[in-house]
Amino acid sequence: MKRRRRGGSRIAKNDSLPLIELRQCSLVLDDHVVLDDVSFALRRGERWALLGPNGSGKSMLLKMLRGDIWPTPTGAEERIYRLGGETSRQPAGMKEHIAYVGPERQDKYVRYDWNLTVTQVVTTGLFDEDIPLTRPTASQRGKVDRVLRRFGVWGLRNRHILSLSYGQRRLTLVARAFASPARVLLLDEVFNGLDVRAKKKLRRALEQPRDGHDWVITSHRPEELPKNVTHLARIAGGKIVSTGATKHHSQRPSSPATRRSAGRRAASAKVRPDREGPWLVRIRNAKLFRDYRPVIRDLNWTLHRGENWAVLGANGSGKSTLLNLIYGDLHPALGGTIERDRMPRGTRIEQWKQRVGWVSPELQANYFAARSIEEIVISGRYSSIGLNEAATRADHAAASRWLKYFGIERLRSRGPRQVSYGQMRLALFARAMIGEPEMLLLDEPCTGLDGDVREHVLELIQRVAESGTQIVMAVHDANDIVPAVNHVLKIGKGGKTEQSLRL
């Protein structure tokens, strides 16, 4: 007789029963209703897309489906799993059948300094482990190799994950999910941070008719969804406001926000650069390395007053590395130099950082332990992660002004784990602006933002640039370039760069 799992029982196969089912589930965090009386079912053969704005509850719903968070007890809530030939009301023993990919899992590697190789990360998916604990068999190693090739990360297999770009890390975690034995995939904003080529690879994998996975995917951009989505659910204010089956869509219409972006670019009013005037940053003969590998070669670049730059390139091309150099977290290799305005040799780099606003996915990952959103914003006045001293009255007043400016003043007392990824990104924008910087460095600034919030943020960036703050923004999607940008730096294969005026 087969041993039964605790909390589960053997069941007869019944394709009509949901694989995962939530009934009347709510989630309350610090007196804030995150999910409100939600019922949801994923059945065999279904592929769901969850659509909704930042803070609507999409990510929390995925976490509840997997069993990473528990519903708030009301007496009516039920969560039922029917996976692996068993049924259970407990997630224990069921998680091995459910793979999750999302920004919070990706941030874990930064938070806990899990600097594993790409092969090690993908291999942990076989056993649902965070770090390697189980030795794979030859057959399992073969499966990992096939998945690495399938998603185009074979060439990165010996690289350490913390040396990769945001998009390369995301693709590695997607490969990890596909290497797992899981039947169900929960994909939270999985296209964020991926360049066009990587998005095509992922979409092709999800559209495979013989893949055997059932999945739920969240997205801010309907045009990115795989064409074989079978069901749509819309979420707002913690409630599922509509659900229904959908025909396979062979065409992916662009969102209104994307169309507005195109119109905004066509009607751009440029800030006039002064190529002969004073400069803010000057780089000469710079070579930049990541994980002992050259990323950018022989870069000569000057940021003059009045200039705003977009840095373009594929995942892993070196965009983030360049911004880290400008900010002062990296140095060029021997033989290269970087000069910063009013920063003579020997000046502490902290003085420069107080003149620069900085927004990046990696910075966001480092703020998981902050006490409140307000504290995160105030820390921007001191260019620190967290606060070393009590905030002053002036600090609180400045934070209030910028929280209101970005429309998140109601979140000021919440912790970073109590807001959505997109809301956290808005907090980082407020943090970047609180010091009234001379320059904003924006690394993939729209990652994690829904269409309307993304459009609002791009308008705010444009307004900031028009006020005289210079911007350097690294993007892989040209739709995220604001009209104030008047120069483009493209990073191509082999670290070669090309500079041009943007008309």
C-alpha positions as CSV (number, residue, x, y, z in Angstrom):
1,M,0.0,0.0,0.0
2,K,1.3,3.4,-0.9
3,R,2.0,5.8,1.9
4,R,-0.3,8.8,1.9
5,R,1.0,12.3,2.5
6,R,0.0,14.0,5.6
7,G,-3.1,16.2,4.9
8,G,-3.8,14.5,1.6
9,S,-5.4,11.4,0.1
10,R,-5.3,9.5,-3.1
11,I,-8.0,10.6,-5.7
12,A,-9.2,9.2,-8.9
13,K,-8.1,11.2,-12.0
14,N,-10.8,13.7,-12.9
15,D,-9.9,16.3,-15.5
16,S,-12.9,18.5,-14.6
17,L,-11.7,19.2,-11.0
18,P,-9.4,22.2,-10.6
19,L,-5.7,21.6,-10.0
20,I,-5.7,24.6,-7.6
21,E,-8.7,26.2,-6.2
22,L,-9.3,29.2,-3.9
23,R,-12.7,29.8,-2.4
24,Q,-13.6,33.0,-0.6
25,C,-10.1,33.8,0.3
26,S,-9.0,37.2,1.7
27,L,-5.7,38.7,2.8
28,V,-5.4,41.5,5.3
29,L,-1.9,42.9,6.1
30,D,-1.6,45.6,8.8
31,D,-5.3,46.4,8.5
32,H,-5.0,46.8,4.8
33,V,-7.2,44.5,2.6
34,V,-4.9,43.1,-0.1
35,L,-7.3,40.4,-1.4
36,D,-11.0,40.5,-0.8
37,D,-13.2,37.4,-0.9
38,V,-11.4,36.0,-3.9
39,S,-12.4,32.7,-5.6
40,F,-10.3,31.3,-8.4
41,A,-9.7,27.9,-10.0
42,L,-7.1,26.6,-12.4
43,R,-8.1,23.5,-14.4
44,R,-6.2,21.1,-16.5
45,G,-5.5,22.6,-19.9
46,E,-6.1,26.2,-18.8
47,R,-3.7,29.1,-19.3
48,W,-4.7,32.2,-17.4
49,A,-3.7,35.9,-17.7
50,L,-4.3,38.1,-14.7
51,L,-4.5,41.8,-15.6
52,G,-4.7,44.7,-13.3
53,P,-2.9,47.9,-12.1
54,N,0.0,48.1,-9.6
55,G,-1.2,47.2,-6.2
56,S,-4.3,45.5,-7.4
57,G,-3.3,42.1,-5.7
58,K,-2.0,40.1,-8.7
59,S,1.3,39.1,-7.1
60,M,-0.3,38.3,-3.8
61,L,-2.9,36.1,-5.6
62,L,-0.1,34.1,-7.2
63,K,1.7,33.7,-3.8
64,M,-1.6,32.4,-2.3
65,L,-2.1,30.0,-5.1
66,R,1.4,28.5,-4.5
67,G,1.0,28.5,-0.8
68,D,3.7,31.0,0.1
69,I,1.1,33.1,2.0
70,W,-1.9,32.0,3.9
71,P,-5.5,33.5,3.6
72,T,-6.6,35.6,6.5
73,P,-8.9,33.3,8.6
74,T,-12.5,34.1,8.1
75,G,-14.2,30.7,8.6
76,A,-15.3,30.6,5.0
77,E,-11.9,30.4,3.2
78,E,-10.8,27.2,1.4
79,R,-7.6,26.4,-0.6
80,I,-7.5,23.0,-2.3
81,Y,-4.8,21.3,-4.3
82,R,-5.2,18.4,-6.7
83,L,-1.7,17.7,-7.9
84,G,0.5,14.6,-8.3
85,G,-2.5,12.2,-7.9
86,E,-3.4,13.6,-4.5
87,T,-5.7,16.2,-3.0
88,S,-4.8,18.4,-0.1
89,R,-5.9,21.6,1.7
90,Q,-2.3,22.2,2.7
91,P,0.5,23.5,0.4
92,A,3.0,21.2,2.1
93,G,4.0,18.5,-0.4
94,M,2.2,20.3,-3.2
95,K,4.8,23.1,-4.0
96,E,7.0,20.6,-5.9
97,H,4.3,20.6,-8.5
98,I,4.1,24.4,-8.8
99,A,7.0,26.6,-10.1
100,Y,7.0,30.4,-9.5
101,V,9.0,33.1,-11.3
102,G,8.7,36.7,-10.2
103,P,10.7,39.8,-9.1
104,E,10.7,38.8,-5.5
105,R,12.4,35.4,-6.2
106,Q,14.9,37.2,-8.4
107,D,15.6,39.8,-5.7
108,K,16.4,36.9,-3.2
109,Y,19.7,36.3,-4.9
110,V,20.8,39.9,-4.3
111,R,19.4,40.0,-0.7
112,Y,21.1,36.8,0.5
113,D,24.2,37.0,-1.8
114,W,23.4,33.7,-3.4
115,N,26.0,34.1,-6.2
116,L,25.5,30.8,-7.8
117,T,26.4,29.9,-11.4
118,V,23.6,29.9,-13.9
119,T,23.9,26.1,-14.1
120,Q,23.5,25.8,-10.4
121,V,20.4,28.1,-10.3
122,V,18.7,26.1,-13.0
123,T,19.6,22.8,-11.4
124,T,18.0,23.9,-8.1
125,G,14.7,23.9,-10.0
126,L,14.8,20.2,-10.3
127,F,14.5,19.8,-6.5
128,D,12.7,23.1,-5.6
129,E,15.7,24.2,-3.6
130,D,17.0,27.8,-3.1
131,I,20.7,26.7,-3.0
132,P,22.2,23.4,-4.3
133,L,21.7,20.6,-1.8
134,T,21.0,17.6,-4.0
135,R,23.4,16.1,-6.5
136,P,21.7,15.7,-9.9
137,T,21.9,12.4,-11.9
138,A,23.4,12.3,-15.4
139,S,19.9,12.3,-16.8
140,Q,19.0,15.4,-14.8
141,R,22.1,17.2,-15.9
142,G,21.1,16.4,-19.4
143,K,17.7,18.0,-18.8
144,V,19.4,21.1,-17.4
145,D,21.6,21.4,-20.4
146,R,18.6,21.2,-22.8
147,V,16.8,23.9,-20.9
148,L,19.8,26.1,-20.9
149,R,20.1,25.8,-24.7
150,R,16.3,26.2,-25.2
151,F,16.3,29.6,-23.5
152,G,19.5,30.9,-24.9
153,V,21.5,31.0,-21.7
154,W,23.9,28.1,-22.5
155,G,26.7,30.7,-23.1
156,L,26.1,32.0,-19.6
157,R,26.1,28.6,-17.8
158,N,29.3,29.2,-15.9
159,R,28.6,32.8,-15.1
160,H,27.6,33.9,-11.6
161,I,24.0,35.2,-11.4
162,L,24.9,38.4,-9.6
163,S,27.2,39.3,-12.5
164,L,24.3,39.1,-15.0
165,S,22.0,41.8,-16.2
166,Y,18.5,42.0,-14.8
167,G,17.0,40.5,-18.0
168,Q,19.6,37.7,-18.0
169,R,18.8,36.8,-14.4
170,R,15.1,36.8,-15.3
171,L,15.7,34.4,-18.2
172,T,17.8,32.2,-15.9
173,L,14.9,31.9,-13.5
174,V,12.5,31.1,-16.3
175,A,14.8,28.3,-17.3
176,R,14.9,27.1,-13.7
177,A,11.1,26.9,-13.7
178,F,11.0,24.9,-17.0
179,A,13.7,22.5,-15.6
180,S,11.5,21.7,-12.6
181,P,9.1,18.7,-12.6
182,A,6.2,21.2,-11.9
183,R,3.0,20.9,-13.8
184,V,1.8,24.4,-12.9
185,L,3.8,27.6,-13.7
186,L,3.0,30.9,-11.8
187,L,4.6,33.7,-13.8
188,D,4.6,37.1,-12.2
189,E,5.4,39.9,-14.7
190,V,7.8,37.5,-16.3
191,F,8.4,39.6,-19.4
192,N,9.7,42.5,-17.4
193,G,13.4,43.2,-18.1
194,L,13.6,41.0,-21.1
195,D,14.8,42.3,-24.5
196,V,12.9,41.5,-27.7
197,R,14.8,38.4,-28.5
198,A,14.4,36.9,-25.0
199,K,10.6,37.7,-25.0
200,K,10.3,35.8,-28.2
201,K,12.0,32.8,-26.7
202,L,9.8,32.8,-23.7
203,R,6.6,33.4,-25.6
204,R,7.5,30.5,-28.0
205,A,8.1,28.2,-25.0
206,L,4.7,29.1,-23.4
207,E,3.0,28.6,-26.7
208,Q,4.3,25.0,-27.2
209,P,1.1,22.8,-27.6
210,R,2.9,19.8,-26.2
211,D,4.6,21.5,-23.3
212,G,2.2,20.0,-20.7
213,H,2.2,23.0,-18.4
214,D,-0.8,24.8,-17.1
215,W,0.0,28.4,-16.1
216,V,-1.1,31.7,-14.7
217,I,0.7,34.8,-15.9
218,T,0.4,38.4,-14.7
219,S,1.1,41.3,-17.0
220,H,0.8,45.0,-17.3
221,R,1.0,44.9,-21.1
222,P,-1.6,42.8,-22.9
223,E,0.3,43.0,-26.1
224,E,3.1,40.8,-24.5
225,L,0.8,37.9,-23.6
226,P,1.2,34.5,-25.4
227,K,-1.3,33.9,-28.1
228,N,-2.6,30.7,-26.4
229,V,-4.0,32.3,-23.3
230,T,-7.3,30.5,-22.7
231,H,-8.8,32.7,-19.9
232,L,-8.5,36.3,-18.7
233,A,-9.2,37.7,-15.2
234,R,-9.1,41.4,-14.3
235,I,-8.2,42.4,-10.7
236,A,-8.8,45.8,-9.1
237,G,-8.7,46.7,-5.4
238,G,-8.0,43.2,-4.3
239,K,-11.1,41.8,-6.1
240,I,-11.5,39.7,-9.2
241,V,-13.9,42.0,-11.1
242,S,-14.2,39.9,-14.3
243,T,-13.3,36.5,-15.6
244,G,-13.9,34.6,-18.8
245,A,-12.6,32.4,-21.6
246,T,-10.9,34.1,-24.5
247,K,-10.2,33.1,-28.1
248,H,-6.6,32.5,-29.0
249,H,-5.4,35.9,-30.1
250,S,-2.9,35.7,-33.0
251,Q,-2.5,39.5,-32.9
252,R,-1.4,41.3,-29.8
253,P,-2.8,44.8,-29.8
254,S,-0.7,47.5,-28.2
255,S,-2.0,49.0,-25.0
256,P,-3.3,52.6,-25.0
257,A,-0.3,53.6,-23.0
258,T,2.1,52.2,-25.6
259,R,0.2,54.1,-28.3
260,R,0.3,57.3,-26.3
261,S,4.1,56.8,-25.9
262,A,4.5,56.6,-29.6
263,G,2.5,59.8,-30.0
264,R,4.5,61.5,-27.3
265,R,7.8,60.7,-29.0
266,A,6.5,62.1,-32.3
267,A,5.6,65.3,-30.6
268,S,8.8,65.6,-28.6
269,A,10.2,69.0,-27.6
270,K,13.9,68.7,-27.0
271,V,16.1,70.3,-24.4
272,R,18.9,71.9,-26.4
273,P,22.3,70.3,-25.7
274,D,25.5,72.3,-25.6
275,R,28.3,70.1,-27.0
276,E,30.9,72.9,-26.6
277,G,29.8,73.9,-23.1
278,P,30.8,72.5,-19.7
279,W,30.6,68.8,-18.9
280,L,29.2,66.9,-16.0
281,V,30.8,63.5,-16.6
282,R,33.8,62.6,-18.9
283,I,34.9,59.1,-19.6
284,R,38.1,58.2,-21.5
285,N,39.4,54.9,-22.8
286,A,37.3,52.9,-20.4
287,K,37.1,49.2,-20.3
288,L,34.4,47.7,-18.0
289,F,34.4,44.1,-16.7
290,R,31.8,41.9,-15.0
291,D,32.8,38.5,-13.6
292,Y,36.2,39.0,-15.2
293,R,34.7,39.4,-18.6
294,P,34.8,42.5,-20.7
295,V,31.4,44.2,-21.1
296,I,32.3,47.5,-22.6
297,R,35.5,48.3,-24.5
298,D,37.4,51.6,-25.2
299,L,34.5,53.9,-24.2
300,N,35.0,57.6,-24.8
301,W,31.9,59.5,-23.7
302,T,31.1,62.9,-22.4
303,L,27.9,64.2,-20.7
304,H,27.6,67.9,-21.4
305,R,25.3,70.3,-19.7
306,G,21.9,70.2,-21.3
307,E,22.2,66.7,-22.6
308,N,19.9,63.8,-21.8
309,W,21.0,60.3,-22.9
310,A,19.3,57.0,-23.6
311,V,21.5,53.9,-23.3
312,L,20.3,51.0,-25.5
313,G,21.4,47.4,-25.8
314,A,20.3,43.8,-25.4
315,N,20.2,42.0,-22.1
316,G,23.8,41.7,-20.8
317,S,25.2,44.3,-23.1
318,G,26.5,46.5,-20.3
319,K,23.8,49.2,-19.9
320,S,23.6,48.8,-16.1
321,T,27.3,48.4,-15.8
322,L,27.8,51.8,-17.5
323,L,25.3,53.5,-15.1
324,N,27.0,51.9,-12.1
325,L,30.3,53.5,-13.4
326,I,28.7,56.9,-13.7
327,Y,27.2,56.6,-10.2
328,G,30.4,55.6,-8.6
329,D,29.9,52.0,-7.7
330,L,32.3,50.7,-10.3
331,H,35.6,51.9,-11.7
332,P,37.1,51.5,-15.2
333,A,39.9,49.0,-15.7
334,L,43.5,50.2,-15.6
335,G,44.2,52.7,-18.4
336,G,40.7,54.2,-18.3
337,T,39.5,57.3,-16.5
338,I,36.3,58.9,-15.4
339,E,36.1,62.6,-14.3
340,R,33.1,64.2,-12.6
341,D,32.4,67.9,-12.4
342,R,33.7,69.6,-9.3
343,M,35.1,66.3,-8.0
344,P,38.9,66.7,-7.8
345,R,41.1,63.6,-7.1
346,G,40.7,62.5,-3.5
347,T,37.1,63.7,-3.1
348,R,34.8,61.2,-1.4
349,I,32.4,59.6,-3.9
350,E,29.6,60.1,-1.4
351,Q,29.7,63.8,-2.3
352,W,29.0,62.9,-5.9
353,K,26.2,60.5,-5.0
354,Q,24.4,63.3,-3.2
355,R,24.2,65.1,-6.5
356,V,22.8,62.2,-8.4
357,G,19.4,60.4,-8.2
358,W,19.5,56.6,-8.8
359,V,16.8,54.1,-9.7
360,S,17.4,50.5,-10.5
361,P,16.0,47.0,-9.9
362,E,19.1,46.1,-7.9
363,L,18.6,49.1,-5.6
364,Q,15.0,48.0,-5.1
365,A,16.2,44.5,-4.1
366,N,18.3,46.0,-1.3
367,Y,15.4,47.6,0.5
368,F,13.5,44.5,1.7
369,A,14.3,45.3,5.4
370,A,13.3,49.0,5.5
371,R,10.7,49.9,8.1
372,S,8.5,52.0,5.9
373,I,8.2,53.6,2.4
374,E,8.7,57.0,4.0
375,E,12.1,55.8,5.4
376,I,13.1,54.6,2.0
377,V,12.3,58.0,0.5
378,I,14.1,59.9,3.2
379,S,17.3,57.8,2.8
380,G,17.7,59.4,-0.6
381,R,18.7,62.6,1.1
382,Y,21.7,60.8,2.5
383,S,22.5,58.4,-0.4
384,S,22.2,55.5,2.0
385,I,20.4,52.2,2.2
386,G,18.3,52.9,5.3
387,L,18.8,55.6,7.9
388,N,21.7,55.8,10.3
389,E,20.1,58.6,12.4
390,A,16.6,59.7,13.2
391,A,14.9,61.6,10.5
392,T,14.5,65.4,11.0
393,R,11.3,67.4,10.6
394,A,12.7,68.7,7.3
395,D,13.3,65.1,6.1
396,H,9.6,64.2,6.8
397,A,8.4,67.4,5.1
398,A,10.5,66.7,2.0
399,A,9.4,63.0,1.9
400,S,5.7,64.1,2.1
401,R,6.2,66.4,-0.8
402,W,7.7,63.7,-3.1
403,L,5.4,60.9,-1.9
404,K,2.5,63.2,-2.9
405,Y,4.1,64.0,-6.2
406,F,4.3,60.4,-7.2
407,G,0.8,59.6,-5.8
408,I,1.9,57.2,-3.0
409,E,1.4,59.3,0.1
410,R,-1.1,56.7,1.4
411,L,1.6,54.1,1.4
412,R,4.1,56.0,3.6
413,S,3.8,53.9,6.7
414,R,3.7,50.5,4.9
415,G,6.8,48.3,4.7
416,P,8.3,47.3,1.3
417,R,6.8,43.8,1.6
418,Q,3.3,45.3,2.0
419,V,3.3,47.1,-1.4
420,S,3.4,45.9,-4.9
421,Y,6.6,45.8,-7.0
422,G,5.4,48.7,-9.1
423,Q,4.5,50.8,-6.0
424,M,7.9,50.1,-4.6
425,R,9.4,51.4,-7.8
426,L,7.5,54.7,-7.4
427,A,9.0,55.0,-3.9
428,L,12.4,54.7,-5.4
429,F,11.6,57.5,-7.8
430,A,10.6,59.7,-4.8
431,R,13.8,58.6,-3.1
432,A,15.8,59.7,-6.2
433,M,14.2,63.1,-6.3
434,I,14.1,64.1,-2.7
435,G,17.7,65.4,-2.8
436,E,16.9,67.6,-5.9
437,P,19.7,66.0,-7.9
438,E,21.6,67.5,-10.8
439,M,21.2,64.2,-12.7
440,L,19.0,61.1,-12.7
441,L,20.4,57.7,-13.5
442,L,17.5,55.4,-14.5
443,D,18.2,51.7,-15.0
444,E,15.1,50.2,-16.8
445,P,12.9,52.7,-15.0
446,C,9.6,51.2,-16.2
447,T,10.2,47.7,-15.1
448,G,7.2,46.5,-13.0
449,L,4.9,49.5,-13.9
450,D,1.5,49.0,-15.3
451,G,0.5,50.9,-18.5
452,D,-1.1,53.9,-16.8
453,V,1.5,54.3,-14.1
454,R,4.3,53.8,-16.6
455,E,2.8,56.6,-18.7
456,H,2.5,58.8,-15.7
457,V,6.1,58.1,-14.7
458,L,7.4,58.9,-18.1
459,E,5.6,62.2,-18.1
460,L,7.1,62.9,-14.7
461,I,10.6,62.1,-16.0
462,Q,10.0,64.4,-18.9
463,R,8.9,67.2,-16.6
464,V,12.0,66.6,-14.4
465,A,14.2,66.9,-17.5
466,E,12.5,70.0,-18.6
467,S,13.2,71.6,-15.2
468,G,16.9,71.2,-15.8
469,T,17.8,67.9,-14.1
470,Q,19.8,65.8,-16.6
471,I,18.8,62.2,-17.2
472,V,20.7,59.1,-18.4
473,M,18.2,56.2,-18.9
474,A,19.1,52.6,-19.7
475,V,16.3,50.9,-21.6
476,H,15.8,48.0,-24.1
477,D,12.4,49.2,-25.1
478,A,12.5,52.4,-27.2
479,N,8.9,53.2,-26.1
480,D,10.4,54.0,-22.7
481,I,12.5,56.9,-24.0
482,V,11.1,60.3,-23.1
483,P,11.1,63.2,-25.6
484,A,13.8,65.2,-23.6
485,V,16.4,62.6,-24.6
486,N,18.6,64.1,-27.2
487,H,21.4,61.6,-27.5
488,V,21.6,57.8,-27.8
489,L,24.5,55.5,-26.8
490,K,24.1,52.0,-28.3
491,I,26.0,49.1,-26.8
492,G,26.5,46.3,-29.3
493,K,28.1,42.9,-29.5
494,G,31.6,42.7,-28.1
495,G,31.1,45.8,-26.0
496,K,31.4,48.2,-29.0
497,T,29.5,51.5,-28.6
498,E,27.9,53.8,-31.1
499,Q,26.8,57.4,-30.2
500,S,24.3,59.5,-32.1
501,L,22.2,62.6,-31.8
502,R,18.5,61.9,-31.4
503,L,16.4,64.1,-33.6
